[in-house]
């Protein structure tokens, strides 16, 4: 093969690699734009769910958490009384 032919083939190969990479990057950009659009839709839907459905539940959840806090505070006393009852049951 002649040197000129090798140069032309090498340039053609380099040009082909550049074209393939450019096409791949264009496809990646298209896919990323589609993903970004989907994430934007999801974000607005989640924002809507939070504002319309979750925020009104907050006072009820706080009341339930307060009740659980009070119950947990009573647990040591209940455990002590249960131990007394269990001790009396064993003695019988």
C-alpha positions in Angstrom: 0.0 0.0 0.0 1.2 3.5 -0.7 1.7 6.1 1.9 -1.0 8.3 0.4 -3.5 5.6 0.6 -2.7 4.9 4.2 -3.0 8.6 5.0 -6.4 8.7 3.3 -7.6 5.6 5.1 -6.4 6.9 8.5 -8.2 10.2 8.0 -11.3 8.4 6.9 -11.2 6.2 10.0 -10.6 9.3 12.2 -13.6 11.0 10.6 -15.8 7.9 11.0 -14.9 7.8 14.8 -15.7 11.5 15.1 -19.1 11.0 13.4 -20.0 8.0 15.5 -19.1 9.8 18.7 -21.1 12.9 17.6 -24.1 10.7 16.9 -23.7 9.0 20.2 -23.5 12.3 22.1 -26.6 13.6 20.3 -28.5 10.4 21.3 -27.3 10.8 24.9 -28.4 14.4 25.0 -31.9 13.4 23.6 -32.2 10.7 26.3 -31.1 13.1 29.1 -33.6 15.7 28.0 -36.4 13.1 28.1 -35.2 12.0 31.6 -35.1 15.6 32.7 -38.7 16.1 31.5 -39.9 13.0 33.3 -38.2 14.1 36.5 -39.8 17.5 36.2 -43.2 15.9 35.9 -42.5 13.7 38.8 -41.3 16.6 40.9 -44.4 18.6 40.3 -46.6 15.5 41.0 -44.8 14.9 44.3 -45.1 18.6 45.2 -48.9 18.4 44.5 -49.2 15.3 46.7 -47.4 16.9 49.5 -49.4 20.1 49.5 -52.8 18.5 48.9 -52.6 15.3 50.9 -49.7 15.2 53.3 -49.7 18.7 54.8 -53.3 18.4 56.1 -52.3 15.2 57.9 -49.5 16.9 59.9 -51.6 17.9 62.9 -53.0 14.3 63.2 -49.5 12.8 63.0 -48.2 15.2 65.6 -51.1 14.3 67.9 -50.4 10.6 67.4 -46.7 11.1 68.1 -47.5 13.0 71.3 -49.7 10.2 72.5 -46.9 7.7 71.8 -44.5 9.9 73.7 -46.8 9.9 76.7 -47.3 6.1 76.5 -43.6 5.5 76.3 -43.1 7.7 79.3 -45.5 5.4 81.3 -43.8 2.2 80.3 -41.3 2.0 83.2 -44.1 2.3 85.7 -46.1 -0.4 83.9 -43.1 -2.7 83.7 -42.6 -2.3 87.5 -46.2 -3.1 88.2 -46.1 -6.1 85.8 -43.1 -7.5 87.6 -44.9 -7.2 91.0 -47.9 -9.1 89.5 -45.7 -11.7 88.0 -43.9 -12.2 91.4 -47.2 -12.6 93.2 -48.4 -15.1 90.6 -45.2 -17.2 91.0 -45.6 -17.2 94.8 -49.0 -18.8 94.6 
